[in-house]
């Protein structure tokens, strides 16, 4: 399969998926949508499964049948939706304004700042005891080591490798290393 054929097939699959999603959301069966658009149900099935690419006329007919614009039936480009952050990339973010503060590596910071993912590799001599609060929902996933997560007014929770803790992030919290041993954690903040 040539790259062009692969790209065309991927486009057909994304187009079919977009059409199927809108049809299902509209509550129409495949047979009803096909009849309204003046096409056969087997052809609509092939389109929705990405086996056939609809012509522009068919896209317009389907749009009218589903009471949407033709552009609604066409998939948006997914190229700009994919982000890769390499191990050596990401902005460093200190836990506190101190020279011995642990540094986090920002892996994801969505344009609207509604999602942040920060990776922390904490060594025994680094400071991490700062109280922290932010709007939204917070999750800490521990990759290695152990942490005591102190949530103000709720208690102290010890988590180990593979454990996850979540809480509303407006609750102030802080992290403490257990026995001053290194730990790796992912901090996820969703606004």
C-alpha angles and dihedrals in degrees: 000000000000120000089250091054090049091050091049091049091049089050091050091051093049091046092049091048092051092049093047092049092052093044092051091046089052090055094236122138117232089252093052094047092048092049092050091049093047095240132113122267092234090054091050088049090054090049093049091049091050094246094118132032114223120234119240089257090055091047090053092047092049091047091054091046091051095041094239135111119269089245090060089064095053119083120244118239111275094194094088092045094067120086126180119193111194123215091256094048135076132085115276115237121190119220091225140001093266131107092237095049119127114250123228124203113225106226099172131018109165116216091251090044091234091127127041128172118187126181118212126195103187124194124199096255095049122101117239103148096106116129109243134192134166136163119271132026125324132203130184118198115189115217097181140351126021133285134188107219110203111201111192110246093002105068141245121305123194113212129185137193110314094017123124129200125188133183139152102286096223085075105093114240141169137194129233127189115237112237088347089281121149119263138186120211141171116220113201121189119186118187 
